[in-house]
């Protein structure tokens, strides 16, 4: 049996909460950037290409990620 769709309205407290963001230092600090590279990007393998970029066996390409080849 088919039920008609219903709409549910969320209750709000009236005024919406202001948007929040990280402090500016997280976007411009060389120290924060270096720490992110070390703790995030240097810990796991990263996808840098797709097999379609390799035409034939033995071909390869290079990429530099965070200062590493």
Secondary structure, 3 states (H helix, E strand, C coil): CCCCCCCCCCCCCCCCCCCCCCCCHHHHCHHHHHHHHHHHHCCCCCCCCCHHHCCCCCCCCCCCECCEC
